[in-house]
Amino acid sequence: MIAVVRAPRIPDAAALCAALAEGGIGFTELTFTTPDVTTHLELAARAGRRVGVGTVLTAEQAERGIAAGASFLVTPGCRPEVARAARAAGVPVVLGALTPTEVAHAVDLGAAAVKIFPARAFGPGYFKDLRGPYPQVPLVASGGVNAGNAAEFLRQGALAVCAGTDVVPPEAVAAGDWAEITRRARAFTAACAVRE
């Protein structure tokens, strides 16, 4: 599970990551759509949190994120220049894709995993379909994943799921309501645990 944070402000990124980890979500993706994201990355990374940066569109953003301590990069689509920057720095990149052709392109670019985005567009069954030609490709479901459908995405072949506003609503993040975020993370984690 990866929590994807999009918020107008983050009062304490290390505390946010700690709240998510307490709820069972150990990976946090901060996004370039959040103001001062590199400052937040630095704070969370210094606190020893597993934090990456998403919505990476350019090599320059990739380099800034890596310099700030991002341990992984995430793109919304296939971004060759981001893949090159990640490879040069030895940082894993999760490239976004939707179609089988885009999945193949992401693999060719060296993606550590392929984010199927938006996952809601085709639903959980699409992951089973993609597993046919791509049984070894780690697929991540992102976009429209929530506590009600996360387990089904995992059952149908996703290696991981991204939790967005279902777990980290922008208003709760901006308010620093860490107890609420932990509660939401626990609920999401419990929903994923019933996948067997």
N, C-alpha and C positions, 0 to 999 in steps of 0.2 A: 504494500500500500504506500502510495505517495500522496501527501497533502499538497495541493496546488493553491498557493495563496495569491489572490488578487485583492488588494485593499488600497484605499486612498492614503492610509498611513499605517505604520507598524510601530507602536510605542516601544517594544522591546523584542527584537527578533529571537534572541536566545531564550527568553521566557516563552515565546510562542512555540518554538521548537520543543521546549521541555514539556509544555502542556500537551502537545500532540504525542510526544513519546510516552508520556504518562498514560495516555489513552490507547497506546498500542501502535501508533503510526510513527515509525522511526525515521522516515525520509520526508524531507520538506523541500518543495520546489517554490522558491520565490521567483517572481516574474519581472521582466523588464517593463511591464506596464505599471509597476508600483514605484512611486517616487523614491529616489535615493536607494535603489535596490542594492547597489554595491556596498553601501555603508551597512545595511542590514545583513548582507552576506558575511561581511567581515566580523560583525559582532557574533553571529551564530557560529561561524567557523571557529573563532577563537574560543568559544564555549564548548567546543568539541562536538557540535551537532552535525549530523549527516544532512548537509544542505546543498542544494544545487540551484541553478538558475534556469528559468524557462523563458519562453517567447524570445529566444535568441534568434535574431534574423541576419546578423552580419558577423564577419570575423572580428571586427572591432569590439562588438558586444561580447563575443565569446572570450576574447582576450581580457577584457575588463572583468568579466565574471570570474574567470580563472584566477586572475591576480587578486581578486577579493576573497578567494577561498572556496569557490564553488567546487564541489567534488564530482559533479556531473552537470551536463548541459542538456537542455531539451528544446527542440524546435517544433513549431506547428506544422511544418512541411519539410520536404527534402531541401536542405541548404548546404550545397557542396562546400562553400567557403567556411561555414561553421564546422563542418566535419573535418576539413583540413586543419583548422586552428586547434580543434580538440585533439586530433591525432598528433599534431606537433607537440602539444603539451602533455600528452599521455593521459588525457582526461576522457572518460567515457561520454559518449553522446547518444541521446535517444532522439532519433529523427522521426518527424511526423510523416504519416502517409495515410492514404485511404484505400487506394486501388491496389490490386495485385502487382501492377507494373511499378507503382510507387514503392511498394514493399521491397521489390527486387532492387530498385534503385538505391533505397536506403541501405540495404545490405551491402551492395557494391561500394557504397561510400564509407563503409566501416562502422555502421551503427552498432552499438552494444545491444540495443533493443530498438524495436520499432513501435512508435506510439500511433495507434489507430485513432484518428481524430477527424471529425467528431464521431465517437463510438455510437452515440444515439442514432446516427443517421441510418445504420443498418441493423443495430441491435446485437445482442449476445450471439445469436446464431451465425453471424458473419464471421466470428472468430473460429468457429468450427469449420466453416468453409475455407478460411485462409490456412488452417492447419493442414488441409489436404496437400497443397503444393509446397507449403512452407512448414513442415513439421518441426524443424530445428530452430526456427526464428523466434526469439523471445518477443511476444506481442504485449503491448500495454494498452489498456482501454482508458481513453480519456475523453471527456466531453459528454455530459449527461449521465455520468455514473453516480449512483447514490446508494444509500443503505438498502433500498428496495430491490435493486437489480445487480449490485456488485457481485454477489455470490454466483449469479447466473453467468456473468461475463467470465469469471474464473472457471466455472464448470465447463464452459464451452471452449476454453483454450487460451484465455488471457493469462500471461504469467503474473501480471500485476494490474492493479486498478488505481486510477487517480481519483482522489476525493477532492472535490472543489467546494462550492458554496454550501453543500450539504453538511460539511464538517467545519469549514472556515468561512462563515459568512463575513463579508467585508465589515459590516457594522460591529460585529463581535471582536474582530481583529483590531479595528481602530480604537475600540473602547478598552482593549486590554482585558477582556473577559476570559481569562485563561481557564477558569473553572468550567465555563460553558463549552469552551473548545475541547477540553479534556472529556467532558460528558459526551459531546458529539463524536469525538474520535473513538471512544469506547463503544458507542452504539454502532458505528460503522465497522469497527473491528469485529464485534460480535456477529454482525450480519455476514461478514466475509467468512467467519469461522464455520458457518453452517453449510459450506459448499460441498462437503463430502457426501 
